Amino acid sequence: MKYKVHRIDIIMEKDQHNLEQFLNSLKGEVVSIIPNIKKTSLAQIYGLTNKIDFLLVVEKRITS
């Protein structure tokens, strides 16, 4: 088995459709989606809000 990790820059409020298209275009099986949460503002530092910069999508490639 081979795995591939894709990085997807995303704005959660706007890119839901783009993420859906990307996931449907994958040839293999999605193993995991890992969000990267960047703390930038005072509210985010104290954990009141979060901002997701990008997602890492782990794909298990189908090999013949």
N, C-alpha and C positions, 0 to 999 in steps of 0.2 A: 504494500500500500504506500502511496505517496500522498503527502499533504501539501497544500499551498495556503499561504496566509495573504489575504488581500487587505489593503488599507483603503478605507472609504472615508473621505472628508465629507462631513455632513452637518447640516443645520437642521436639527430635529423638527422644527416647526414647518419647514418648507420641503424637505427632501424625502418624505415618506414614499412618494411615487417612484423616485429614482432608486431608492433602496429596494423596493419591491421588484422593479425591473431587473436590477442587478442580480438579486437572489434567484429570480426565475431564469436568468440566462446562464447560471452555473451548470456545468456538465456533471459535477460530482455531488456529493452529499455535504450539507452544511453540518459541521460538527459543533461549532461554537461561534457566538458573536460576543465580542468583548468591547465594551465601550471605554474610551479614554476620557476621563472626566478632568477637565482643567479648572483649577480654582484660581479665579482672577480678581474677583471683587471682594469687598469686605464681607458681604452677605454670603458669598460662596466659600470664603475662608472659614466662616463660622458654621458652615453646613446648612444654611437656610435654603440656598438654591445651588444648583449645579449646572455646568455647561459641558455638553458633550462635544468635543472637538472632532473626533473621528471614531470609527469602528474598525476593529480587526475582525475579519470574517475568516474562520478556519474551514477550509474545504478539503474533504477526503476525495482524492481523485480516483476515478474508476479506471483500473488498468486491465487490459485484456490479455 
